[in-house]
Amino acid sequence: MSRSQTIVLVVDDEAHVRILLSEVLKLEGFACIQAANGQDALDRMEESPVDLVLMDIRMPVMDGMAAFRIMREKWPSTPVIMTTAFAGVDTAVEAMKLGAYNYISKPFNNSEIILNVRRALEIQSLTREVEDLREVVRTRFEVNSIIGRSSGMQEVFKSIGRVAPTHATVLIQGESGTGKELVAKAIHYNSRRSKGPMISVNCAAIPEGLLESELFGHEKGAFTGAVGRQKGKFELAEGGTLFLDEISEMSTSLQAKLLRVLQDREFQRVGGMETLTANVRLIAASNRNLDEAIASGTFREDLYYRLNVVAIQIPALRERREDIPLLVDHFISRCNDETGKGVLQISKEALKQFTTHHWPGNVRELENAVERAVVMGQGGVIMPEDLPVSLSGAPSKQMGSAVPVLDGRPLKQMLEETEAKILEAALTQAGWNRVKTADLLKMSRKALIYKIEKYGLKQPT
């Protein structure tokens, strides 16, 4: 019997039934082993693993229900399909409550058995994929996977370790691109809610009129375009964590509704009357100084105190320059894996430019710069000429002249091309944070969004 085959354990006290089922399953490509009663089935499972159990309920020595209870404890991920000639509602309900995939009454036809076996194995496979993915995500967001040995980052690590096991609300503050969402995910995936969902909402990226619906959901007809009921992020994050990034961009009226949720753990959908319970952990983040926002009247002081149960301040990259070589090595390695490039190291001259740069876009800007250097570099070593012009201080070999060639094109077209380049450079410098880019260019966020859409500017992936 090859272990590459799917192994089904057929359990029935009637030999002819075991043989018949085994032959049917073998014709479908499954490998089968047989057991005459519940105890025999448990012994077989102790000897070697099986992928699915097809088991009768009424059997001597140990019946199927007694054996099933033990299987649930020892092999909880193994699907079990129950069969019996004595159909009864109580038995069916008990089997399903214990976690049986299905309950099939005898006599059954072959196609019904095959269909149930295939569906149970498919669900088992999907469940394992989800668990594997959760483990990968959890490992990806372990505290140790956040790069930094500076004293400021060590304090961040300590805070994550202390707050993650609790249910406390967390407020993360730091400039754009410092890694606030990465810290939020590290908290979630090291918490007791790690098996629940982690939902992120960028409050600055959603128009004010739609943000309330995005958070709390809406009922059909609540507003123009609400063609049906829609769950909000609070419902989707049930049992898990809701991360509200750039919470300072939320209107004060919506802040009041969020405050009520934090106080009462209850909310209503837009246009709805039903009161729903919010079983979520809230983590908020802001790149603005909330004390200043409170003083200017754009952020509620009572909400600030509700959010600020545990505060984590992430230092700017320029405040932890000793971490830059570690981050550069990390991003080079990751870019090599993703692009198939063979960059081995970075030259001393190029690394010096990395460590002396001001990094207004912080770690996000650094990551983009390393990725560009890896992609555009010609050899196994990153040289100064491979760096973006914002780091090198001179046009790089890929950039060409910043002065447009006078080739007969209209002045308007050349001005638009130059404007697009300036916008793209500003977005890159600000880590593609639109609020910070608008501040950098001294323009409104609405005007910036219009220009981005006009020129079709998109963040590199």
N, C-alpha and C positions, 0 to 999 in steps of 0.2 A: 504493500500500500504506500503510495507516494504522498508525502506530507504537503506537496504542492496541490493535491486534490482537496476539495472541501469534504470534511468528514462528518457524516450524520450518524448519530447514535439512535438506533431504532429499538424501542423498549415495549415489549408486549408479551404477556404470558402465553399467548397462542402462537406456536411455532410457525404455522402456515401463514399467519398474518405478518410476522417478522420477515419471513422469507419473501413473501409477495412484495411488501413495501421496499425491501432492500433491492430486489430486482428492478422494480420501477425506478428507483432513485439511481441505480447504477447505469441504467439506460440513458439517464440525463447527465451522466458524467460525474456523479457524486461517488465517493467511497463510503462504505457503510460498515458499521460494527453493530452487533446485536446484544441485547440483554433481556433476560426472562422476567425480571421484576425490578423494583426500585433499588434494592440493595445491590443487586447485580450491576445495575446502571451506574451507581455511585462508585463501585469498585473499578469498573471500566474507565470512568473519568479520572480516577486517581492514577491509573496506570498510564494513560496517554490523553492529551487534550483532544477535544472534539469541537466542531464549529456550530453544531445545532443538535438539539435533542427532540425526537419525535416519540412521545411517550403516552401509553395508555394510562387511564386512571385506576380502574379496578384490576388489581393484581394481588397474588398471595405474597407472603413474607413481608413485603413493604409495598404499599400502594403508591400510585403516581403522585398524589398530593403530598404525602409525607416526604417522598424523595425530592419533589420539586422545592419544598421549603429549604432543604439542605443545599440543593443546587444554587438557590438564590443567594445563600450566604457564602458559599465557596467559589462559585463561578458566576457572579452577577451579570457579566456581559454576554454569557452564552444564551442565545434565544431558545425557548422551549415552546413546542407546539403540543397541546394536550389532545388526546383522542379518547373516545369512550362509546360504548354501545348503550350506555345508560344515561341518556341526555336528561339533564335537570337544570333548572334555572339557578338553584343555589350553588350547585357545583360549578357551573359556568362562571357565575359572579365571583366565587372564591378564587378560581384559577386566574381570572383576569386581574383581580385585585392583587394577587401575589406577583403579577408581572408576566404572566404567560403571553406569548405573542398572539396566539389565537387558540380557539377551542373548536374542534371539529367532531361532529357526531358521526358515528358509524350507522349504516354503511356509507363510505365515501368513495368518490371516483378518483382515478389516478390524477387527472388534470387538477382537481382541487388540492390534492396533496402537493403536487409540484409547484403550483402557483403560490401556495402559502410558504413553502420552503424557500423559494426564490425571493419572495418579498421580505421574509424575515431576515435572510442573509444580506439582502440589499440594505435594509435599515441598520443592521449590525455594522456593515461596512461604513455607512455614512456616519454612524455614531462614533466609530473609531477614528475616522478622519477628523471629525470635530474635536475629539479629545486630543488627538495629535496636534492639531492646529492650536488648540488652547495651550498645550505644553510649549509649543514653539513660541507663541506670543508671550507666555509667561516668562520664558527664559530670555526672550528678546528684551523684556522690560524689567529684568532683575536690576537691583541697585548697582550691581557690579558691572552691568553693561553700559551705564552712564559714565562717560569718560571724564576723568578729572582727579588730580591729586593735590590741588591747591587747597589751602585752608578753607576758603569760601565754599568749595564744592564738598569738602568733608563735612561741613556743617549741614549742607543740603542732604547728604547721605544719612547723617544721623537723624535728621528730622523725618525723612522717609521711613526709616526703620522704626521710629517711635510711633508715628501716626498711622502707618499702614494697618496694623492689626485692630485698630479701633474703628468706630463708626463716626468719628468727629468730622465736621465740615472743615475743609482746608481752603485757604486763600493763598495762591501762588502769585508772587509779584516779580517782575523782571522785565527788562527791555525786550522788544520783539527779536525773535531768533535765539533767545537764550536757552530754549528747551523746556518751556513750561508744560507743554502737552506731554513731553517725554517723562517728566517728573510725575504728572498726573497718572499716566499709565503705569509707572512703576509702583505708585501707591495702590492703584486698583488691583494689579496682578499679584501683589503681595499681601492682599487683604483677604478677609473671610468671604468677600463678595466676588472673588476672582472667577468663579464659575458663572457668574451672571454677566450681562452685557456691559460694555463700556461704550457709552454714547457721547460724542463730542459735538458741541455747537459753537460756531464762531459767531458771536453776537454782532460783530461789525460787518459780517458778510451778508446778513439777511436784512432786507428792508424792514424798517420799524413796524409797518403795518402788518407784516407777515410773521414777525418773530413770536408774537403771543400764540398764534395758531401753531407755529413750529414747536413751541415748548409744551403747550397744554392740549393741542389737538382742537378739532372743531366738529360740530354737528352739521348735517346736511342743511343747506340754506342759511347758514350763519352769516354769510356775506356773499357777494357776487363771485361766482366761480366755485363756491363750495357745493359741488355736485353730490357729495356723499360724506359720510362720517370718516374722519381721519384721526388716527391716534397721534398724540404728540410725543415728544422725546421723553417726558416724564413717564408715560406709560411704557414706551419701548425700553426704557432703562430699568424696568421693574426688577428688583432683586439685585441690581448692579450699581453702577456709578454713572452719574451725569456730570460731564465736564463742560462748564460754561466759560469759554475763552473770550477775552476782551469784554468782560462784563461791564466795564465802565462805559461802553457804547450803548448800553440799554437805556431806554427812556425812563424817566423817574416814575411815570404811571405804571409801567411794567415792573419796575423795581418793587413797587408797593405790592403787586400781586405775587411776586417771587417771595417777598418777605412773609406773606401769609402762608405760603406753602412750607417755608422753613419753620414757621411757628406751629402750624396746625397739622402739617403733613397731609393736607387735603387740598384739592383743586377741582375746578370744573372746566370742561371743554368750552371753547368759545361757542356761544349760542346754546349751551346745554344747561340742564338743571340738575343732572346727576352729580353727586359728590363722589369723587374718586380718591383713593388713598395713594400717597406717594411714598412707596417703599424704595427709596433710592438714597445713595450717598452723594452729596453735592460737593464738587470741587470746582472752585472758581479761579480765574486768572485775570490779571490785568497788566498791561504794559504802561499804564499811567499811574501817577502818584495819586492814590485815592484820597489822601488827606487834602490835597489841593482841589480835587474834584468835589469833595464835601464842602470845602470853603467857598467854592464858586457856585454851589447849589445844584450841580449836575449829578451828584450821587448822594443817596440817602444815608445819613449817619447810622440810623437804626439797622439798615441792611448791612452796612459795613461791619457792625459789631456781631451780627448773626453769622456773617461769612468768616470773620476773622477769629474763629475758635482756635485754629492753629495756623500760623503764618509761616510761609517759606519764601525767603528772598533769594532769588538766583542771581549771582553776580554777573555783570557784563563780561564779555570775553577779554576786553582790555584790562579788566581788573584781575584776571587770572592767566597772564601770559605764559606762565610755566606749563599750562595745560595744552598750549597750542601744538608743540611737537607731537604729543600723544594723539591729539585729535587729527592732525595731518596724517600720521601713520595709519590711524584707524580708517580714515576716509579713502586713502590710497588703496588699502587692502580691499575695502568694500567695492570701490570702483573697478579694481582689477577683476573681482569676481563677477561683477555685473556686465562689464564691457569686454572681458577677455583680453584686455591689454596686459602688457608685461612690465609695467612700471615697478622698479625695485626700490627706488629711494628718491629723496629730494636733495638737491645740492645745497651746500651751506649758504650760498648767496641767496637762493630762492627761499630757504627756510628763514633766513634773516628778514626778508621782506614780509614773510607771513607773521613773524613775531613782533615786528615793529609797526605793522599796520594798525590803524585805529579801530577797525571792525565795527562800523555803525550798525551793520546787520547781524553782528554776533556770530554764533556757531552756524546758523543757517547760511550766512554769507560765506563763511569759511568753507563749508561743505560744497557750496556751488563753485567756489574758486578752485578747490582741489579737483572736483569733478571735471571742470573745464580744462585744467592743466593736464590731467591724465588723458582726456580724450584728444586734446590738440597736440600733445607732446609727440615728438618724433622718435625718441630713444627710450632707454630704460631708466633714465634719470630726469626728473623735472628740473628744468633750468629757468633762470629768471625770465627769459624771453617767452616761456610757455605760460606765464602768469597773465591774468587780466590786466588791462592798462591801468585800472584803478590801484593796483598794487605796485606795478613796476614804475609808474610815473612817466612812461614813454609808450608810444604806440607799439603794440606787440606785433609779431610777424604775421599774425592772422587778421589783425584789425584793418591794416591798410591806412590810408590817409583819412583823417576826419573831415578834410575839405572836399566837398563834392566836385566832381569833374563837370566843367561847363560844356555840356554836350548838346545844347539846344533845348533841353527840357524847360518847361515853364518854371518860373521862380517859386510859385505856390507848391509845385510838386517837390522841388528840392527842399523847401522849408519844412514840408510835412515829413519828408524822410529824415531830416535832421531832428525834428521834434520827436519822431518815433524812437530814434536812437537815444535821445536824452531821456525819454520816459523809461525805456528799457533799462538804461544804466541806473536810473534812480530806483526803479523797482528791484533790480538786482542788489543794489547797495542796501536797501531796506528789507531785504529778504522777502520781497514780494508782498509785504504787508501794506495794504492800500492806505490805511490811516497814516502810517509813518511816512509813506511816499508822498502823500498829499501835503503833510507838514513840511517835508524836505523841499518840495517844489513850491511851497507857499500858494497852494491852490485848493479848491474845495474837493472833498471826496467825490461828490457827484460829477464834477468836471473831469476828475481823473478817470473815473469809471467810463465816462463817455469816450475819452481819448483811447483808453485801453481797448474798448470794443471797436472804435473807429479804425485803429491800426491793426487789430487782430493780434494783440500781444498776448502771449501765453507763457506761463511759468514752465521752465524746463523740467522734464520728468526724469 
